[in-house]
Amino acid sequence: MSPQQDLRAERVAHMDLSAYITVETGTRVSDVLRRMRAQRHNCALVTKGDRLIGIFTDRDVLRKVVDAPATWEAPVDRLMTPAPQTVRPDDQVGHALDLMNAGHYRNMPVVDDGGRIVGNLTQFAIIKFLSDRFPQAVYNLPPEPELAAKARDGA
């Protein structure tokens, strides 16, 4: 099976969905950043009760927080992306990847039919899945495939 076919056949639920933290609405940005750093995650899923209401990522930090120290004490709700696009656990990984590429997302929250958080699908999880499934194809690629030598060099 090819990598494309495998991504179309595999379900999101079978991927590593553990790369996230959850924070309650109203949490201070500084507290969210402290938790993200301590747990080494690049995103926080913002909840109200057990429902996803937003996502706060490292891109939000770079674009909205780094050069504005006054935002550190603001509630995360002011700086998060509200109502992020999500996928379901039974969706195909290929579908999730298409959405991620179209929206330029590195994180895709996964929610169940009731809107409760199941996990977070990351680009890294997809790359890891492909490298585990197709080690020969992934690990044997030259660093820049388009620049591969056409003829042998040397004697």
Backbone as JSON Lines, residues from 0, in Angstrom:
{"i":0,"aa":"M","n":[0.86,-1.18,0.0],"ca":[0.0,0.0,0.0],"c":[0.9,1.24,0.0]}
{"i":1,"aa":"S","n":[0.52,2.27,-0.71],"ca":[1.3,3.51,-0.78],"c":[0.99,4.39,0.43]}
{"i":2,"aa":"P","n":[1.86,5.36,0.72],"ca":[1.57,6.29,1.84],"c":[0.24,7.01,1.67]}
{"i":3,"aa":"Q","n":[-0.09,7.41,0.44],"ca":[-1.36,8.1,0.21],"c":[-2.55,7.19,0.52]}
{"i":4,"aa":"Q","n":[-2.48,5.95,0.06],"ca":[-3.55,5.0,0.32],"c":[-3.67,4.71,1.82]}
{"i":5,"aa":"D","n":[-2.52,4.6,2.48],"ca":[-2.52,4.33,3.9],"c":[-3.15,5.48,4.68]}
{"i":6,"aa":"L","n":[-2.86,6.72,4.3],"ca":[-3.46,7.87,4.97],"c":[-4.97,7.93,4.74]}
{"i":7,"aa":"R","n":[-5.41,7.46,3.57],"ca":[-6.85,7.45,3.28],"c":[-7.56,6.32,4.05]}
{"i":8,"aa":"A","n":[-6.84,5.25,4.35],"ca":[-7.46,4.11,5.04],"c":[-7.41,4.25,6.56]}
{"i":9,"aa":"E","n":[-6.38,4.9,7.07],"ca":[-6.19,4.98,8.53],"c":[-7.14,5.99,9.16]}
{"i":10,"aa":"R","n":[-7.6,5.7,10.34],"ca":[-8.51,6.58,11.08],"c":[-7.73,7.45,12.06]}
{"i":11,"aa":"V","n":[-8.22,8.63,12.31],"ca":[-7.59,9.58,13.22],"c":[-7.4,8.96,14.6]}
{"i":12,"aa":"A","n":[-8.34,8.17,15.06],"ca":[-8.28,7.56,16.39],"c":[-7.05,6.69,16.59]}
{"i":13,"aa":"H","n":[-6.44,6.2,15.5],"ca":[-5.28,5.32,15.61],"c":[-3.97,6.09,15.67]}
{"i":14,"aa":"M","n":[-4.03,7.4,15.64],"ca":[-2.83,8.23,15.68],"c":[-2.53,8.61,17.14]}
{"i":15,"aa":"D","n":[-1.32,9.16,17.36],"ca":[-0.98,9.69,18.68],"c":[-1.65,11.05,18.81]}
{"i":16,"aa":"L","n":[-2.61,11.15,19.7],"ca":[-3.4,12.37,19.88],"c":[-3.09,13.05,21.21]}
{"i":17,"aa":"S","n":[-1.95,12.77,21.8],"ca":[-1.66,13.22,23.16],"c":[-0.93,14.56,23.28]}
{"i":18,"aa":"A","n":[-0.62,15.22,22.18],"ca":[0.2,16.43,22.22],"c":[-0.63,17.7,22.44]}
{"i":19,"aa":"Y","n":[-1.12,17.88,23.67],"ca":[-1.89,19.07,24.0],"c":[-2.09,19.17,25.5]}
{"i":20,"aa":"I","n":[-2.46,20.35,25.94],"ca":[-2.95,20.52,27.3],"c":[-4.32,21.17,27.19]}
{"i":21,"aa":"T","n":[-5.11,21.07,28.23],"ca":[-6.39,21.78,28.25],"c":[-6.33,22.84,29.34]}
{"i":22,"aa":"V","n":[-6.95,23.97,29.06],"ca":[-7.08,25.05,30.04],"c":[-8.52,25.53,30.0]}
{"i":23,"aa":"E","n":[-8.98,25.95,31.14],"ca":[-10.35,26.45,31.25],"c":[-10.41,27.9,30.75]}
{"i":24,"aa":"T","n":[-11.54,28.27,30.17],"ca":[-11.74,29.64,29.72],"c":[-11.45,30.59,30.88]}
{"i":25,"aa":"G","n":[-10.84,31.73,30.58],"ca":[-10.51,32.71,31.61],"c":[-9.13,32.57,32.21]}
{"i":26,"aa":"T","n":[-8.42,31.49,31.89],"ca":[-7.07,31.29,32.41],"c":[-6.14,32.38,31.86]}
{"i":27,"aa":"R","n":[-5.26,32.9,32.71],"ca":[-4.32,33.94,32.27],"c":[-3.33,33.36,31.27]}
{"i":28,"aa":"V","n":[-2.96,34.17,30.3],"ca":[-2.02,33.75,29.26],"c":[-0.71,33.29,29.89]}
{"i":29,"aa":"S","n":[-0.22,33.99,30.89],"ca":[1.05,33.59,31.52],"c":[0.95,32.19,32.13]}
{"i":30,"aa":"D","n":[-0.19,31.85,32.7],"ca":[-0.37,30.51,33.26],"c":[-0.43,29.45,32.16]}
{"i":31,"aa":"V","n":[-1.07,29.79,31.06],"ca":[-1.14,28.86,29.92],"c":[0.26,28.62,29.38]}
{"i":32,"aa":"L","n":[1.03,29.69,29.21],"ca":[2.39,29.56,28.69],"c":[3.27,28.73,29.63]}
{"i":33,"aa":"R","n":[3.11,28.94,30.92],"ca":[3.88,28.18,31.91],"c":[3.57,26.69,31.78]}
{"i":34,"aa":"R","n":[2.31,26.35,31.64],"ca":[1.92,24.94,31.5],"c":[2.38,24.35,30.17]}
{"i":35,"aa":"M","n":[2.25,25.13,29.09],"ca":[2.7,24.65,27.78],"c":[4.2,24.35,27.83]}
{"i":36,"aa":"R","n":[4.94,25.24,28.44],"ca":[6.39,25.05,28.52],"c":[6.74,23.86,29.4]}
{"i":37,"aa":"A","n":[6.11,23.77,30.57],"ca":[6.41,22.68,31.5],"c":[6.1,21.31,30.9]}
{"i":38,"aa":"Q","n":[5.02,21.22,30.14],"ca":[4.62,19.93,29.56],"c":[5.12,19.74,28.13]}
{"i":39,"aa":"R","n":[5.85,20.75,27.63],"ca":[6.48,20.69,26.31],"c":[5.48,20.44,25.17]}
{"i":40,"aa":"H","n":[4.4,21.21,25.2],"ca":[3.39,21.14,24.14],"c":[3.29,22.51,23.48]}
{"i":41,"aa":"N","n":[2.98,22.5,22.19],"ca":[2.91,23.77,21.47],"c":[1.48,24.29,21.32]}
{"i":42,"aa":"C","n":[0.52,23.66,22.0],"ca":[-0.83,24.19,21.94],"c":[-1.61,23.84,23.2]}
{"i":43,"aa":"A","n":[-2.6,24.69,23.45],"ca":[-3.52,24.46,24.55],"c":[-4.93,24.5,23.98]}
{"i":44,"aa":"L","n":[-5.72,23.51,24.32],"ca":[-7.12,23.5,23.91],"c":[-7.91,24.17,25.03]}
{"i":45,"aa":"V","n":[-8.64,25.22,24.68],"ca":[-9.38,26.01,25.66],"c":[-10.79,25.45,25.77]}
{"i":46,"aa":"T","n":[-11.2,25.19,27.01],"ca":[-12.48,24.55,27.24],"c":[-13.39,25.4,28.12]}
{"i":47,"aa":"K","n":[-14.65,25.11,27.98],"ca":[-15.67,25.62,28.9],"c":[-16.43,24.39,29.34]}
{"i":48,"aa":"G","n":[-16.2,23.98,30.59],"ca":[-16.71,22.69,31.01],"c":[-15.93,21.61,30.29]}
{"i":49,"aa":"D","n":[-16.64,20.71,29.62],"ca":[-15.94,19.68,28.86],"c":[-16.01,19.91,27.34]}
{"i":50,"aa":"R","n":[-16.36,21.13,26.94],"ca":[-16.49,21.47,25.52],"c":[-15.33,22.34,25.03]}
{"i":51,"aa":"L","n":[-14.85,22.05,23.85],"ca":[-13.8,22.85,23.22],"c":[-14.39,24.16,22.73]}
{"i":52,"aa":"I","n":[-13.77,25.28,23.11],"ca":[-14.24,26.58,22.61],"c":[-13.16,27.33,21.85]}
{"i":53,"aa":"G","n":[-11.9,26.87,21.95],"ca":[-10.83,27.57,21.25],"c":[-9.52,26.82,21.33]}
{"i":54,"aa":"I","n":[-8.53,27.34,20.6],"ca":[-7.19,26.77,20.61],"c":[-6.2,27.93,20.7]}
{"i":55,"aa":"F","n":[-5.17,27.73,21.49],"ca":[-4.11,28.71,21.68],"c":[-2.8,28.0,21.37]}
{"i":56,"aa":"T","n":[-2.09,28.46,20.33],"ca":[-0.9,27.76,19.87],"c":[0.34,28.64,19.97]}
{"i":57,"aa":"D","n":[1.47,28.03,19.66],"ca":[2.72,28.78,19.66],"c":[2.69,29.91,18.62]}
{"i":58,"aa":"R","n":[1.93,29.74,17.56],"ca":[1.79,30.83,16.59],"c":[1.07,32.03,17.2]}
{"i":59,"aa":"D","n":[0.05,31.77,18.03],"ca":[-0.63,32.87,18.73],"c":[0.36,33.59,19.64]}
{"i":60,"aa":"V","n":[1.23,32.83,20.28],"ca":[2.24,33.43,21.15],"c":[3.14,34.35,20.34]}
{"i":61,"aa":"L","n":[3.63,33.86,19.21],"ca":[4.54,34.67,18.39],"c":[3.87,35.9,17.79]}
{"i":62,"aa":"R","n":[2.64,35.75,17.38],"ca":[1.95,36.85,16.7],"c":[1.3,37.85,17.65]}
{"i":63,"aa":"K","n":[0.86,37.4,18.82],"ca":[0.03,38.26,19.67],"c":[0.61,38.55,21.05]}
{"i":64,"aa":"V","n":[1.56,37.75,21.51],"ca":[1.99,37.86,22.9],"c":[3.43,38.35,23.06]}
{"i":65,"aa":"V","n":[4.34,37.85,22.26],"ca":[5.76,38.1,22.46],"c":[6.09,39.59,22.58]}
{"i":66,"aa":"D","n":[5.6,40.4,21.7],"ca":[5.93,41.83,21.73],"c":[4.89,42.67,22.45]}
{"i":67,"aa":"A","n":[4.02,42.04,23.22],"ca":[2.98,42.76,23.96],"c":[2.88,42.2,25.38]}
{"i":68,"aa":"P","n":[3.84,42.56,26.25],"ca":[3.85,42.0,27.61],"c":[2.56,42.24,28.39]}
{"i":69,"aa":"A","n":[1.8,43.24,28.04],"ca":[0.53,43.5,28.74],"c":[-0.46,42.35,28.55]}
{"i":70,"aa":"T","n":[-0.3,41.58,27.48],"ca":[-1.23,40.47,27.22],"c":[-0.98,39.28,28.12]}
{"i":71,"aa":"W","n":[0.16,39.23,28.8],"ca":[0.49,38.07,29.63],"c":[-0.52,37.86,30.75]}
{"i":72,"aa":"E","n":[-1.13,38.93,31.21],"ca":[-2.1,38.81,32.3],"c":[-3.55,38.76,31.79]}
{"i":73,"aa":"A","n":[-3.72,38.84,30.49],"ca":[-5.06,38.79,29.89],"c":[-5.58,37.36,29.9]}
{"i":74,"aa":"P","n":[-6.9,37.2,29.86],"ca":[-7.44,35.84,29.74],"c":[-7.12,35.27,28.35]}
{"i":75,"aa":"V","n":[-6.85,34.0,28.31],"ca":[-6.5,33.33,27.05],"c":[-7.6,33.49,26.0]}
{"i":76,"aa":"D","n":[-8.83,33.7,26.45],"ca":[-9.98,33.86,25.54],"c":[-9.77,35.01,24.55]}
{"i":77,"aa":"R","n":[-9.06,36.05,24.97],"ca":[-8.85,37.22,24.1],"c":[-7.86,36.93,22.98]}
{"i":78,"aa":"L","n":[-7.0,35.94,23.16],"ca":[-5.93,35.71,22.19],"c":[-6.03,34.38,21.46]}
{"i":79,"aa":"M","n":[-6.92,33.52,21.9],"ca":[-7.07,32.19,21.26],"c":[-7.78,32.32,19.92]}
{"i":80,"aa":"T","n":[-7.74,31.26,19.17],"ca":[-8.55,31.14,17.96],"c":[-9.86,30.49,18.39]}
{"i":81,"aa":"P","n":[-10.98,31.22,18.31],"ca":[-12.24,30.64,18.78],"c":[-12.8,29.64,17.77]}
{"i":82,"aa":"A","n":[-13.55,28.69,18.27],"ca":[-14.24,27.69,17.44],"c":[-13.34,27.12,16.35]}
{"i":83,"aa":"P","n":[-12.24,26.47,16.74],"ca":[-11.33,25.93,15.72],"c":[-11.96,24.79,14.93]}
{"i":84,"aa":"Q","n":[-11.46,24.6,13.73],"ca":[-11.9,23.48,12.92],"c":[-11.46,22.2,13.61]}
{"i":85,"aa":"T","n":[-12.29,21.18,13.58],"ca":[-12.0,19.92,14.26],"c":[-12.25,18.74,13.34]}
{"i":86,"aa":"V","n":[-11.77,17.59,13.77],"ca":[-12.09,16.32,13.1],"c":[-12.6,15.35,14.15]}
{"i":87,"aa":"R","n":[-13.2,14.28,13.68],"ca":[-13.74,13.23,14.55],"c":[-12.75,12.06,14.57]}
{"i":88,"aa":"P","n":[-12.79,11.24,15.61],"ca":[-11.89,10.09,15.68],"c":[-12.04,9.11,14.52]}
{"i":89,"aa":"D","n":[-13.24,9.01,13.95],"ca":[-13.47,8.07,12.85],"c":[-13.13,8.64,11.48]}
{"i":90,"aa":"D","n":[-12.76,9.92,11.41],"ca":[-12.37,10.53,10.13],"c":[-11.07,9.91,9.64]}
{"i":91,"aa":"Q","n":[-10.88,9.94,8.34],"ca":[-9.63,9.45,7.76],"c":[-8.52,10.45,8.02]}
{"i":92,"aa":"V","n":[-7.32,9.94,8.27],"ca":[-6.16,10.8,8.49],"c":[-5.91,11.67,7.25]}
{"i":93,"aa":"G","n":[-6.13,11.13,6.07],"ca":[-5.95,11.9,4.84],"c":[-6.86,13.11,4.8]}
{"i":94,"aa":"H","n":[-8.1,12.96,5.25],"ca":[-9.03,14.08,5.31],"c":[-8.53,15.14,6.29]}
{"i":95,"aa":"A","n":[-8.07,14.7,7.45],"ca":[-7.53,15.65,8.44],"c":[-6.31,16.36,7.88]}
{"i":96,"aa":"L","n":[-5.46,15.64,7.19],"ca":[-4.27,16.24,6.6],"c":[-4.64,17.26,5.53]}
{"i":97,"aa":"D","n":[-5.66,16.96,4.73],"ca":[-6.14,17.93,3.73],"c":[-6.61,19.22,4.4]}
{"i":98,"aa":"L","n":[-7.36,19.1,5.49],"ca":[-7.82,20.28,6.23],"c":[-6.65,21.06,6.82]}
{"i":99,"aa":"M","n":[-5.68,20.32,7.36],"ca":[-4.5,20.96,7.95],"c":[-3.71,21.72,6.89]}
{"i":100,"aa":"N","n":[-3.54,21.12,5.74],"ca":[-2.81,21.79,4.65],"c":[-3.56,23.02,4.15]}
{"i":101,"aa":"A","n":[-4.86,22.89,3.97],"ca":[-5.65,24.01,3.45],"c":[-5.66,25.19,4.42]}
{"i":102,"aa":"G","n":[-5.71,24.91,5.72],"ca":[-5.76,25.98,6.71],"c":[-4.41,26.37,7.28]}
{"i":103,"aa":"H","n":[-3.35,25.69,6.83],"ca":[-2.0,25.92,7.35],"c":[-1.94,25.68,8.86]}
{"i":104,"aa":"Y","n":[-2.6,24.6,9.31],"ca":[-2.63,24.25,10.73],"c":[-1.55,23.22,11.03]}
{"i":105,"aa":"R","n":[-0.97,23.33,12.21],"ca":[-0.06,22.29,12.69],"c":[-0.73,21.44,13.75]}
{"i":106,"aa":"N","n":[-1.89,21.87,14.22],"ca":[-2.66,21.17,15.24],"c":[-4.11,21.1,14.8]}
{"i":107,"aa":"M","n":[-4.71,19.93,14.96],"ca":[-6.12,19.74,14.61],"c":[-6.8,19.05,15.79]}
{"i":108,"aa":"P","n":[-7.63,19.79,16.55],"ca":[-8.33,19.15,17.67],"c":[-9.25,18.03,17.18]}
{"i":109,"aa":"V","n":[-9.3,16.98,17.97],"ca":[-10.17,15.83,17.67],"c":[-11.24,15.79,18.76]}
{"i":110,"aa":"V","n":[-12.5,15.82,18.33],"ca":[-13.62,15.81,19.26],"c":[-14.59,14.69,18.9]}
{"i":111,"aa":"D","n":[-15.32,14.21,19.91],"ca":[-16.32,13.18,19.64],"c":[-17.62,13.82,19.18]}
{"i":112,"aa":"D","n":[-18.64,13.01,18.95],"ca":[-19.92,13.51,18.45],"c":[-20.58,14.5,19.41]}
{"i":113,"aa":"G","n":[-20.25,14.4,20.7],"ca":[-20.8,15.32,21.69],"c":[-19.99,16.59,21.86]}
{"i":114,"aa":"G","n":[-18.92,16.73,21.08],"ca":[-18.08,17.93,21.16],"c":[-17.04,17.89,22.25]}
{"i":115,"aa":"R","n":[-16.86,16.72,22.9],"ca":[-15.85,16.58,23.94],"c":[-14.5,16.25,23.31]}
{"i":116,"aa":"I","n":[-13.44,16.76,23.91],"ca":[-12.09,16.58,23.38],"c":[-11.64,15.14,23.52]}
{"i":117,"aa":"V","n":[-11.15,14.59,22.4],"ca":[-10.57,13.26,22.37],"c":[-9.05,13.38,22.32]}
{"i":118,"aa":"G","n":[-8.56,14.41,21.63],"ca":[-7.12,14.6,21.51],"c":[-6.79,15.71,20.54]}
{"i":119,"aa":"N","n":[-5.52,15.72,20.11],"ca":[-5.02,16.72,19.19],"c":[-4.12,16.03,18.17]}
{"i":120,"aa":"L","n":[-4.47,16.12,16.91],"ca":[-3.67,15.54,15.84],"c":[-2.65,16.57,15.38]}
{"i":121,"aa":"T","n":[-1.38,16.2,15.39],"ca":[-0.32,17.14,15.0],"c":[0.35,16.67,13.72]}
{"i":122,"aa":"Q","n":[1.05,17.58,13.07],"ca":[1.83,17.21,11.9],"c":[2.9,16.2,12.28]}
{"i":123,"aa":"F","n":[3.48,16.38,13.46],"ca":[4.51,15.45,13.92],"c":[3.94,14.03,14.04]}
{"i":124,"aa":"A","n":[2.72,13.89,14.56],"ca":[2.11,12.56,14.7],"c":[1.93,11.89,13.33]}
{"i":125,"aa":"I","n":[1.58,12.68,12.33],"ca":[1.41,12.13,10.98],"c":[2.76,11.72,10.4]}
{"i":126,"aa":"I","n":[3.77,12.55,10.59],"ca":[5.12,12.23,10.1],"c":[5.63,10.97,10.8]}
{"i":127,"aa":"K","n":[5.43,10.88,12.09],"ca":[5.86,9.7,12.85],"c":[5.14,8.44,12.35]}
{"i":128,"aa":"F","n":[3.84,8.57,12.12],"ca":[3.07,7.45,11.58],"c":[3.66,6.98,10.25]}
{"i":129,"aa":"L","n":[3.94,7.92,9.36],"ca":[4.49,7.56,8.04],"c":[5.89,6.96,8.15]}
{"i":130,"aa":"S","n":[6.72,7.52,9.01],"ca":[8.08,6.99,9.14],"c":[8.08,5.61,9.79]}
{"i":131,"aa":"D","n":[7.13,5.35,10.69],"ca":[7.02,4.02,11.28],"c":[6.46,3.01,10.28]}
{"i":132,"aa":"R","n":[5.51,3.44,9.46],"ca":[4.85,2.56,8.51],"c":[5.71,2.3,7.27]}
{"i":133,"aa":"F","n":[6.48,3.3,6.86],"ca":[7.28,3.2,5.63],"c":[8.74,3.6,5.9]}
{"i":134,"aa":"P","n":[9.42,2.88,6.77],"ca":[10.78,3.3,7.14],"c":[11.75,3.34,5.97]}
{"i":135,"aa":"Q","n":[11.67,2.36,5.06],"ca":[12.6,2.34,3.93],"c":[12.42,3.57,3.04]}
{"i":136,"aa":"A","n":[11.18,3.92,2.78],"ca":[10.92,5.06,1.89],"c":[11.3,6.38,2.55]}
{"i":137,"aa":"V","n":[11.09,6.5,3.85],"ca":[11.34,7.77,4.54],"c":[12.81,7.93,4.88]}
{"i":138,"aa":"Y","n":[13.41,6.93,5.49],"ca":[14.78,7.08,5.98],"c":[15.82,7.01,4.87]}
{"i":139,"aa":"N","n":[15.49,6.52,3.71],"ca":[16.45,6.41,2.62],"c":[16.37,7.57,1.63]}
{"i":140,"aa":"L","n":[15.56,8.56,1.91],"ca":[15.48,9.71,1.02],"c":[16.73,10.57,1.18]}
{"i":141,"aa":"P","n":[17.23,11.12,0.07],"ca":[18.34,12.07,0.21],"c":[17.8,13.34,0.89]}
{"i":142,"aa":"P","n":[18.67,14.14,1.51],"ca":[18.22,15.34,2.23],"c":[17.35,16.26,1.37]}
{"i":143,"aa":"E","n":[17.71,16.4,0.1],"ca":[16.91,17.21,-0.82],"c":[16.71,16.39,-2.09]}
{"i":144,"aa":"P","n":[15.6,15.65,-2.2],"ca":[15.41,14.72,-3.31],"c":[15.57,15.33,-4.69]}
{"i":145,"aa":"E","n":[15.17,16.59,-4.85],"ca":[15.28,17.22,-6.17],"c":[16.73,17.47,-6.57]}
{"i":146,"aa":"L","n":[17.62,17.46,-5.6],"ca":[19.03,17.75,-5.87],"c":[19.9,16.49,-5.92]}
{"i":147,"aa":"A","n":[19.26,15.33,-6.0],"ca":[20.01,14.09,-6.04],"c":[20.88,14.05,-7.31]}
{"i":148,"aa":"A","n":[22.07,13.52,-7.15],"ca":[23.0,13.43,-8.27],"c":[22.44,12.5,-9.35]}
{"i":149,"aa":"K","n":[22.6,12.9,-10.6],"ca":[22.12,12.08,-11.71],"c":[23.15,11.02,-12.1]}
{"i":150,"aa":"A","n":[24.42,11.29,-11.83],"ca":[25.48,10.35,-12.14],"c":[26.37,10.19,-10.91]}
{"i":151,"aa":"R","n":[27.07,9.05,-10.84],"ca":[27.97,8.81,-9.73],"c":[29.12,9.79,-9.75]}
{"i":152,"aa":"D","n":[29.51,10.26,-8.6],"ca":[30.62,11.18,-8.51],"c":[31.89,10.42,-8.18]}
{"i":153,"aa":"G","n":[33.0,10.78,-8.78],"ca":[34.28,10.14,-8.47],"c":[34.59,9.01,-9.42]}
{"i":154,"aa":"A","n":[35.55,8.18,-9.02],"ca":[36.06,7.11,-9.89],"c":[35.12,6.05,-10.07]}
